[in-house]
């Protein structure tokens, strides 16, 4: 899968929207990435909304990997929690969902949310 359109078809059913940002221009996909609001009760301090989760594809000579991150402010500190080097293989969706749950749990631990 080298085409961004194929990635849109892959990640849209998970609730992700495709976007473009100059901050991610190094990824080999002209700054394209995917994002959605996380499903957590621990909202970001800066805007009172759930923090965003982003998937950024990275193209390398031998294939594609993905970085997943959750970013937001808690207790006056900005946090960027990430899982990276997620392989594009038959377990991609399962691995994305597992990483997403782990990052949300880490976010909630920082926020002090009781499990």
N, CA, C and O atoms as a GROMACS GRO file, in nm:
protein
  460
    1UNK      N    1   0.085  -0.117   0.000
    1UNK     CA    2   0.000   0.000   0.000
    1UNK      C    3   0.089   0.123   0.000
    1UNK      O    4   0.149   0.158   0.102
    2UNK      N    5   0.098   0.187  -0.114
    2UNK     CA    6   0.180   0.306  -0.124
    2UNK      C    7   0.096   0.432  -0.142
    2UNK      O    8   0.145   0.543  -0.125
    3UNK      N    9  -0.029   0.415  -0.176
    3UNK     CA   10  -0.113   0.530  -0.207
    3UNK      C   11  -0.192   0.574  -0.085
    3UNK      O   12  -0.248   0.493  -0.012
    4UNK      N   13  -0.194   0.705  -0.065
    4UNK     CA   14  -0.264   0.762   0.050
    4UNK      C   15  -0.413   0.731   0.046
    4UNK      O   16  -0.475   0.712   0.151
    5UNK      N   17  -0.471   0.725  -0.073
    5UNK     CA   18  -0.614   0.693  -0.088
    5UNK      C   19  -0.645   0.558  -0.024
    5UNK      O   20  -0.750   0.542   0.039
    6UNK      N   21  -0.557   0.460  -0.041
    6UNK     CA   22  -0.578   0.328   0.020
    6UNK      C   23  -0.578   0.338   0.173
    6UNK      O   24  -0.652   0.266   0.240
    7UNK      N   25  -0.494   0.426   0.225
    7UNK     CA   26  -0.490   0.446   0.371
    7UNK      C   27  -0.619   0.510   0.421
    7UNK      O   28  -0.667   0.476   0.529
    8UNK      N   29  -0.675   0.601   0.342
    8UNK     CA   30  -0.803   0.663   0.379
    8UNK      C   31  -0.908   0.554   0.393
    8UNK      O   32  -0.984   0.552   0.489
    9UNK      N   33  -0.912   0.463   0.296
    9UNK     CA   34  -1.009   0.353   0.300
    9UNK      C   35  -0.986   0.262   0.420
    9UNK      O   36  -1.080   0.205   0.474
   10UNK      N   37  -0.862   0.250   0.462
   10UNK     CA   38  -0.826   0.164   0.574
   10UNK      C   39  -0.861   0.226   0.710
   10UNK      O   40  -0.915   0.158   0.797
   11UNK      N   41  -0.831   0.356   0.728
   11UNK     CA   42  -0.848   0.420   0.858
   11UNK      C   43  -0.982   0.491   0.879
   11UNK      O   44  -1.020   0.514   0.993
   12UNK      N   45  -1.053   0.524   0.773
   12UNK     CA   46  -1.184   0.591   0.788
   12UNK      C   47  -1.284   0.509   0.868
   12UNK      O   48  -1.355   0.567   0.950
   13UNK      N   49  -1.292   0.377   0.849
   13UNK     CA   50  -1.387   0.300   0.930
   13UNK      C   51  -1.356   0.303   1.081
   13UNK      O   52  -1.443   0.272   1.162
   14UNK      N   53  -1.233   0.339   1.117
   14UNK     CA   54  -1.196   0.351   1.258
   14UNK      C   55  -1.226   0.490   1.313
   14UNK      O   56  -1.200   0.518   1.430
   15UNK      N   57  -1.281   0.577   1.229
   15UNK     CA   58  -1.318   0.711   1.273
   15UNK      C   59  -1.214   0.819   1.244
   15UNK      O   60  -1.233   0.934   1.285
   16UNK      N   61  -1.106   0.784   1.175
   16UNK     CA   62  -1.000   0.881   1.146
   16UNK      C   63  -1.032   0.963   1.022
   16UNK      O   64  -1.092   0.912   0.926
   17UNK      N   65  -0.992   1.090   1.024
   17UNK     CA   66  -1.009   1.181   0.911
   17UNK      C   67  -0.870   1.212   0.854
   17UNK      O   68  -0.774   1.226   0.929
   18UNK      N   69  -0.862   1.222   0.724
   18UNK     CA   70  -0.735   1.256   0.658
   18UNK      C   71  -0.714   1.407   0.663
   18UNK      O   72  -0.808   1.484   0.643
   19UNK      N   73  -0.591   1.448   0.691
   19UNK     CA   74  -0.555   1.590   0.696
   19UNK      C   75  -0.415   1.607   0.636
   19UNK      O   76  -0.346   1.510   0.605
   20UNK      N   77  -0.377   1.733   0.621
   20UNK     CA   78  -0.243   1.765   0.573
   20UNK      C   79  -0.186   1.878   0.658
   20UNK      O   80  -0.254   1.976   0.688
   21UNK      N   81  -0.058   1.862   0.697
   21UNK     CA   82   0.008   1.962   0.780
   21UNK      C   83   0.153   1.975   0.738
   21UNK      O   84   0.219   1.875   0.707
   22UNK      N   85   0.203   2.097   0.736
   22UNK     CA   86   0.344   2.116   0.702
   22UNK      C   87   0.435   2.060   0.812
   22UNK      O   88   0.553   2.037   0.786
   23UNK      N   89   0.383   2.038   0.932
   23UNK     CA   90   0.464   1.984   1.040
   23UNK      C   91   0.506   1.840   1.016
   23UNK      O   92   0.603   1.792   1.075
   24UNK      N   93   0.434   1.770   0.929
   24UNK     CA   94   0.463   1.630   0.904
   24UNK      C   95   0.520   1.607   0.764
   24UNK      O   96   0.510   1.496   0.712
   25UNK      N   97   0.577   1.709   0.703
   25UNK     CA   98   0.624   1.700   0.566
   25UNK      C   99   0.736   1.597   0.547
   25UNK      O  100   0.763   1.556   0.434
   26UNK      N  101   0.801   1.555   0.654
   26UNK     CA  102   0.913   1.461   0.645
   26UNK      C  103   0.869   1.316   0.625
   26UNK      O  104   0.955   1.230   0.609
   27UNK      N  105   0.741   1.286   0.626
   27UNK     CA  106   0.698   1.147   0.630
   27UNK      C  107   0.690   1.078   0.494
   27UNK      O  108   0.660   0.959   0.489
   28UNK      N  109   0.717   1.148   0.386
   28UNK     CA  110   0.710   1.085   0.255
   28UNK      C  111   0.571   1.089   0.193
   28UNK      O  112   0.551   1.038   0.083
   29UNK      N  113   0.474   1.148   0.262
   29UNK     CA  114   0.338   1.159   0.213
   29UNK      C  115   0.291   1.304   0.210
   29UNK      O  116   0.174   1.332   0.236
   30UNK      N  117   0.382   1.396   0.180
   30UNK     CA  118   0.350   1.538   0.166
   30UNK      C  119   0.276   1.594   0.286
   30UNK      O  120   0.187   1.677   0.270
   31UNK      N  121   0.313   1.550   0.404
   31UNK     CA  122   0.255   1.603   0.525
   31UNK      C  123   0.118   1.549   0.559
   31UNK      O  124   0.048   1.606   0.643
   32UNK      N  125   0.077   1.442   0.497
   32UNK     CA  126  -0.056   1.387   0.524
   32UNK      C  127  -0.055   1.298   0.649
   32UNK      O  128   0.043   1.229   0.678
   33UNK      N  129  -0.166   1.303   0.721
   33UNK     CA  130  -0.182   1.221   0.840
   33UNK      C  131  -0.332   1.202   0.866
   33UNK      O  132  -0.415   1.258   0.795
   34UNK      N  133  -0.366   1.123   0.967
   34UNK     CA  134  -0.504   1.096   1.005
   34UNK      C  135  -0.524   1.136   1.151
   34UNK      O  136  -0.430   1.127   1.230
   35UNK      N  137  -0.644   1.178   1.188
   35UNK     CA  138  -0.668   1.215   1.327
   35UNK      C  139  -0.814   1.192   1.364
   35UNK      O  140  -0.902   1.185   1.278
   36UNK      N  141  -0.837   1.180   1.494
   36UNK     CA  142  -0.972   1.177   1.550
   36UNK      C  143  -0.960   1.215   1.698
   36UNK      O  144  -0.851   1.218   1.754
   37UNK      N  145  -1.073   1.245   1.758
   37UNK     CA  146  -1.077   1.268   1.902
   37UNK      C  147  -1.074   1.132   1.971
   37UNK      O  148  -1.140   1.038   1.927
   38UNK      N  149  -0.999   1.123   2.079
   38UNK     CA  150  -0.993   0.998   2.154
   38UNK      C  151  -1.122   0.977   2.232
   38UNK      O  152  -1.199   1.070   2.254
   39UNK      N  153  -1.143   0.855   2.273
   39UNK     CA  154  -1.260   0.822   2.356
   39UNK      C  155  -1.214   0.811   2.500
   39UNK      O  156  -1.176   0.703   2.547
   40UNK      N  157  -1.219   0.924   2.570
   40UNK     CA  158  -1.178   0.929   2.709
   40UNK      C  159  -1.260   1.034   2.781
   40UNK      O  160  -1.309   1.129   2.721
   41UNK      N  161  -1.274   1.015   2.910
   41UNK     CA  162  -1.342   1.115   2.992
   41UNK      C  163  -1.248   1.221   3.045
   41UNK      O  164  -1.291   1.316   3.110
   42UNK      N  165  -1.119   1.206   3.016
   42UNK     CA  166  -1.018   1.302   3.064
   42UNK      C  167  -0.989   1.402   2.952
   42UNK      O  168  -0.906   1.376   2.864
   43UNK      N  169  -1.056   1.514   2.957
   43UNK     CA  170  -1.041   1.614   2.852
   43UNK      C  171  -0.912   1.693   2.866
   43UNK      O  172  -0.853   1.703   2.974
   44UNK      N  173  -0.870   1.749   2.755
   44UNK     CA  174  -0.752   1.835   2.749
   44UNK      C  175  -0.783   1.965   2.824
   44UNK      O  176  -0.892   2.021   2.810
   45UNK      N  177  -0.688   2.012   2.904
   45UNK     CA  178  -0.707   2.135   2.980
   45UNK      C  179  -0.725   2.258   2.890
   45UNK      O  180  -0.798   2.350   2.926
   46UNK      N  181  -0.658   2.259   2.775
   46UNK     CA  182  -0.657   2.381   2.694
   46UNK      C  183  -0.791   2.410   2.625
   46UNK      O  184  -0.824   2.526   2.603
   47UNK      N  185  -0.868   2.306   2.591
   47UNK     CA  186  -0.992   2.331   2.519
   47UNK      C  187  -1.113   2.254   2.572
   47UNK      O  188  -1.223   2.267   2.519
   48UNK      N  189  -1.092   2.173   2.676
   48UNK     CA  190  -1.204   2.099   2.735
   48UNK      C  191  -1.256   1.986   2.649
   48UNK      O  192  -1.365   1.934   2.675
   49UNK      N  193  -1.181   1.946   2.546
   49UNK     CA  194  -1.222   1.837   2.457
   49UNK      C  195  -1.131   1.717   2.478
   49UNK      O  196  -1.020   1.732   2.530
   50UNK      N  197  -1.177   1.599   2.438
   50UNK     CA  198  -1.086   1.484   2.443
   50UNK      C  199  -0.964   1.510   2.355
   50UNK      O  200  -0.976   1.574   2.251
   51UNK      N  201  -0.848   1.461   2.396
   51UNK     CA  202  -0.728   1.486   2.316
   51UNK      C  203  -0.736   1.415   2.181
   51UNK      O  204  -0.806   1.315   2.165
   52UNK      N  205  -0.665   1.468   2.086
   52UNK     CA  206  -0.660   1.409   1.952
   52UNK      C  207  -0.564   1.291   1.949
   52UNK      O  208  -0.463   1.288   2.020
   53UNK      N  209  -0.597   1.195   1.865
   53UNK     CA  210  -0.507   1.085   1.834
   53UNK      C  211  -0.474   1.098   1.686
   53UNK      O  212  -0.564   1.116   1.604
   54UNK      N  213  -0.347   1.089   1.652
   54UNK     CA  214  -0.304   1.101   1.513
   54UNK      C  215  -0.229   0.976   1.469
   54UNK      O  216  -0.154   0.916   1.546
   55UNK      N  217  -0.252   0.938   1.344
   55UNK     CA  218  -0.174   0.833   1.279
   55UNK      C  219  -0.095   0.900   1.168
   55UNK      O  220  -0.152   0.964   1.080
   56UNK      N  221   0.036   0.884   1.173
   56UNK     CA  222   0.122   0.941   1.069
   56UNK      C  223   0.193   0.828   0.997
   56UNK      O  224   0.268   0.753   1.059
   57UNK      N  225   0.172   0.814   0.866
   57UNK     CA  226   0.245   0.713   0.790
   57UNK      C  227   0.385   0.764   0.758
   57UNK      O  228   0.406   0.883   0.736
   58UNK      N  229   0.479   0.671   0.755
   58UNK     CA  230   0.616   0.704   0.717
   58UNK      C  231   0.660   0.605   0.610
   58UNK      O  232   0.656   0.484   0.630
   59UNK      N  233   0.703   0.658   0.497
   59UNK     CA  234   0.748   0.574   0.387
   59UNK      C  235   0.899   0.563   0.391
   59UNK      O  236   0.970   0.664   0.396
   60UNK      N  237   0.948   0.441   0.389
   60UNK     CA  238   1.091   0.414   0.386
   60UNK      C  239   1.124   0.333   0.263
   60UNK      O  240   1.035   0.291   0.190
   61UNK      N  241   1.250   0.311   0.241
   61UNK     CA  242   1.293   0.235   0.124
   61UNK      C  243   1.231   0.096   0.120
   61UNK      O  244   1.195   0.047   0.012
   62UNK      N  245   1.218   0.033   0.235
   62UNK     CA  246   1.170  -0.105   0.239
   62UNK      C  247   1.025  -0.118   0.284
   62UNK      O  248   0.982  -0.229   0.316
   63UNK      N  249   0.949  -0.010   0.288
   63UNK     CA  250   0.808  -0.023   0.323
   63UNK      C  251   0.752   0.096   0.396
   63UNK      O  252   0.805   0.207   0.390
   64UNK      N  253   0.642   0.072   0.466
   64UNK     CA  254   0.568   0.176   0.536
   64UNK      C  255   0.552   0.136   0.682
   64UNK      O  256   0.523   0.021   0.713
   65UNK      N  257   0.571   0.233   0.771
   65UNK     CA  258   0.538   0.214   0.912
   65UNK      C  259   0.448   0.331   0.955
   65UNK      O  260   0.433   0.430   0.883
   66UNK      N  261   0.388   0.316   1.072
   66UNK     CA  262   0.297   0.418   1.122
   66UNK      C  263   0.335   0.458   1.264
   66UNK      O  264   0.386   0.379   1.342
   67UNK      N  265   0.309   0.584   1.292
   67UNK     CA  266   0.329   0.640   1.426
   67UNK      C  267   0.190   0.680   1.476
   67UNK      O  268   0.113   0.742   1.403
   68UNK      N  269   0.160   0.647   1.599
   68UNK     CA  270   0.032   0.683   1.659
   68UNK      C  271   0.064   0.769   1.781
   68UNK      O  272   0.148   0.731   1.863
   69UNK      N  273  -0.002   0.885   1.794
   69UNK     CA  274   0.023   0.966   1.913
   69UNK      C  275  -0.103   1.031   1.963
   69UNK      O  276  -0.197   1.059   1.888
   70UNK      N  277  -0.104   1.055   2.093
   70UNK     CA  278  -0.211   1.128   2.159
   70UNK      C  279  -0.144   1.251   2.221
   70UNK      O  280  -0.044   1.240   2.292
   71UNK      N  281  -0.200   1.368   2.193
   71UNK     CA  282  -0.137   1.493   2.235
   71UNK      C  283  -0.241   1.581   2.304
   71UNK      O  284  -0.354   1.595   2.258
   72UNK      N  285  -0.200   1.640   2.416
   72UNK     CA  286  -0.289   1.732   2.485
   72UNK      C  287  -0.226   1.785   2.613
   72UNK      O  288  -0.116   1.745   2.650
   73UNK      N  289  -0.298   1.875   2.678
   73UNK     CA  290  -0.250   1.939   2.800
   73UNK      C  291  -0.325   1.886   2.922
   73UNK      O  292  -0.448   1.879   2.923
   74UNK      N  293  -0.248   1.850   3.023
   74UNK     CA  294  -0.303   1.809   3.152
   74UNK      C  295  -0.222   1.874   3.263
   74UNK      O  296  -0.099   1.870   3.261
   75UNK      N  297  -0.290   1.932   3.360
   75UNK     CA  298  -0.223   1.991   3.476
   75UNK      C  299  -0.115   2.091   3.436
   75UNK      O  300  -0.010   2.100   3.501
   76UNK      N  301  -0.141   2.168   3.329
   76UNK     CA  302  -0.048   2.270   3.286
   76UNK      C  303   0.074   2.220   3.209
   76UNK      O  304   0.164   2.298   3.180
   77UNK      N  305   0.077   2.092   3.175
   77UNK     CA  306   0.189   2.034   3.100
   77UNK      C  307   0.135   1.970   2.972
   77UNK      O  308   0.037   1.896   2.975
   78UNK      N  309   0.200   2.000   2.862
   78UNK     CA  310   0.164   1.936   2.735
   78UNK      C  311   0.231   1.800   2.728
   78UNK      O  312   0.350   1.785   2.758
   79UNK      N  313   0.152   1.700   2.687
   79UNK     CA  314   0.201   1.563   2.676
   79UNK      C  315   0.183   1.515   2.532
   79UNK      O  316   0.083   1.546   2.467
   80UNK      N  317   0.280   1.440   2.484
   80UNK     CA  318   0.271   1.374   2.354
   80UNK      C  319   0.315   1.230   2.377
   80UNK      O  320   0.434   1.200   2.387
   81UNK      N  321   0.217   1.141   2.386
   81UNK     CA  322   0.242   1.000   2.409
   81UNK      C  323   0.237   0.930   2.274
   81UNK      O  324   0.146   0.956   2.195
   82UNK      N  325   0.332   0.842   2.247
   82UNK     CA  326   0.331   0.781   2.115
   82UNK      C  327   0.372   0.634   2.113
   82UNK      O  328   0.443   0.584   2.200
   83UNK      N  329   0.323   0.570   2.010
   83UNK     CA  330   0.364   0.435   1.973
   83UNK      C  331   0.416   0.451   1.829
   83UNK      O  332   0.351   0.518   1.748
   84UNK      N  333   0.527   0.392   1.798
   84UNK     CA  334   0.582   0.414   1.664
   84UNK      C  335   0.641   0.287   1.606
   84UNK      O  336   0.655   0.186   1.674
   85UNK      N  337   0.674   0.295   1.480
   85UNK     CA  338   0.728   0.183   1.403
   85UNK      C  339   0.627   0.068   1.399
   85UNK      O  340   0.664  -0.049   1.409
   86UNK      N  341   0.499   0.104   1.383
   86UNK     CA  342   0.394   0.003   1.370
   86UNK      C  343   0.396  -0.044   1.224
   86UNK      O  344   0.374   0.035   1.132
   87UNK      N  345   0.422  -0.170   1.205
   87UNK     CA  346   0.440  -0.225   1.070
   87UNK      C  347   0.309  -0.232   0.993
   87UNK      O  348   0.202  -0.253   1.049
   88UNK      N  349   0.323  -0.213   0.863
   88UNK     CA  350   0.209  -0.231   0.774
   88UNK      C  351   0.206  -0.378   0.734
   88UNK      O  352   0.268  -0.419   0.635
   89UNK      N  353   0.133  -0.456   0.812
   89UNK     CA  354   0.121  -0.599   0.783
   89UNK      C  355  -0.021  -0.643   0.811
   89UNK      O  356  -0.110  -0.560   0.830
   90UNK      N  357  -0.044  -0.774   0.815
   90UNK     CA  358  -0.180  -0.825   0.833
   90UNK      C  359  -0.238  -0.791   0.971
   90UNK      O  360  -0.359  -0.803   0.991
   91UNK      N  361  -0.154  -0.750   1.065
   91UNK     CA  362  -0.200  -0.714   1.200
   91UNK      C  363  -0.212  -0.564   1.221
   91UNK      O  364  -0.230  -0.519   1.334
   92UNK      N  365  -0.203  -0.486   1.115
   92UNK     CA  366  -0.199  -0.340   1.129
   92UNK      C  367  -0.317  -0.285   1.208
   92UNK      O  368  -0.297  -0.211   1.304
   93UNK      N  369  -0.439  -0.318   1.170
   93UNK     CA  370  -0.556  -0.260   1.238
   93UNK      C  371  -0.560  -0.302   1.384
   93UNK      O  372  -0.587  -0.220   1.472
   94UNK      N  373  -0.534  -0.429   1.412
   94UNK     CA  374  -0.530  -0.477   1.550
   94UNK      C  375  -0.424  -0.403   1.629
   94UNK      O  376  -0.447  -0.364   1.743
   95UNK      N  377  -0.307  -0.385   1.570
   95UNK     CA  378  -0.197  -0.315   1.638
   95UNK      C  379  -0.229  -0.168   1.661
   95UNK      O  380  -0.195  -0.113   1.766
   96UNK      N  381  -0.295  -0.103   1.566
   96UNK     CA  382  -0.337   0.037   1.583
   96UNK      C  383  -0.437   0.046   1.699
   96UNK      O  384  -0.424   0.134   1.784
   97UNK      N  385  -0.535  -0.043   1.701
   97UNK     CA  386  -0.636  -0.039   1.807
   97UNK      C  387  -0.576  -0.069   1.944
   97UNK      O  388  -0.614  -0.007   2.043
   98UNK      N  389  -0.482  -0.163   1.950
   98UNK     CA  390  -0.415  -0.195   2.077
   98UNK      C  391  -0.334  -0.075   2.125
   98UNK      O  392  -0.340  -0.040   2.243
   99UNK      N  393  -0.258  -0.012   2.034
   99UNK     CA  394  -0.178   0.105   2.071
   99UNK      C  395  -0.269   0.220   2.114
   99UNK      O  396  -0.237   0.292   2.208
  100UNK      N  397  -0.380   0.237   2.045
  100UNK     CA  398  -0.474   0.344   2.080
  100UNK      C  399  -0.527   0.325   2.223
  100UNK      O  400  -0.531   0.421   2.301
  101UNK      N  401  -0.567   0.204   2.257
  101UNK     CA  402  -0.616   0.176   2.393
  101UNK      C  403  -0.507   0.202   2.497
  101UNK      O  404  -0.534   0.258   2.603
  102UNK      N  405  -0.384   0.162   2.467
  102UNK     CA  406  -0.273   0.181   2.561
  102UNK      C  407  -0.244   0.330   2.581
  102UNK      O  408  -0.219   0.374   2.693
  103UNK      N  409  -0.246   0.407   2.473
  103UNK     CA  410  -0.219   0.550   2.484
  103UNK      C  411  -0.330   0.622   2.562
  103UNK      O  412  -0.301   0.711   2.642
  104UNK      N  413  -0.454   0.584   2.538
  104UNK     CA  414  -0.565   0.645   2.613
  104UNK      C  415  -0.552   0.609   2.761
  104UNK      O  416  -0.576   0.694   2.847
  105UNK      N  417  -0.515   0.484   2.792
  105UNK     CA  418  -0.497   0.444   2.932
  105UNK      C  419  -0.385   0.524   2.997
  105UNK      O  420  -0.397   0.565   3.113
  106UNK      N  421  -0.276   0.547   2.925
  106UNK     CA  422  -0.166   0.627   2.978
  106UNK      C  423  -0.211   0.772   3.001
  106UNK      O  424  -0.178   0.832   3.103
  107UNK      N  425  -0.287   0.827   2.907
  107UNK     CA  426  -0.341   0.962   2.920
  107UNK      C  427  -0.428   0.971   3.046
  107UNK      O  428  -0.416   1.066   3.124
  108UNK      N  429  -0.515   0.873   3.064
  108UNK     CA  430  -0.604   0.874   3.179
  108UNK      C  431  -0.527   0.857   3.310
  108UNK      O  432  -0.567   0.912   3.414
  109UNK      N  433  -0.417   0.783   3.307
  109UNK     CA  434  -0.334   0.769   3.427
  109UNK      C  435  -0.272   0.904   3.464
  109UNK      O  436  -0.267   0.939   3.582
  110UNK      N  437  -0.226   0.977   3.366
  110UNK     CA  438  -0.170   1.110   3.392
  110UNK      C  439  -0.278   1.203   3.448
  110UNK      O  440  -0.252   1.282   3.538
  111UNK      N  441  -0.398   1.191   3.392
  111UNK     CA  442  -0.510   1.277   3.434
  111UNK      C  443  -0.560   1.239   3.574
  111UNK      O  444  -0.625   1.320   3.641
  112UNK      N  445  -0.530   1.116   3.618
  112UNK     CA  446  -0.578   1.072   3.748
  112UNK      C  447  -0.715   1.006   3.742
  112UNK      O  448  -0.784   0.998   3.844
  113UNK      N  449  -0.755   0.960   3.624
  113UNK     CA  450  -0.884   0.892   3.610
  113UNK      C  451  -0.871   0.752   3.666
  113UNK      O  452  -0.777   0.679   3.633
  114UNK      N  453  -0.964   0.713   3.751
  114UNK     CA  454  -0.964   0.578   3.810
  114UNK      C  455  -1.022   0.480   3.710
  114UNK      O  456  -1.126   0.504   3.647
  115UNK      N  457  -0.954   0.367   3.696
  115UNK     CA  458  -1.000   0.263   3.600
  115UNK      C  459  -1.118   0.188   3.655
  115UNK      O  460  -1.170   0.098   3.589
   0.00000   0.00000   0.00000
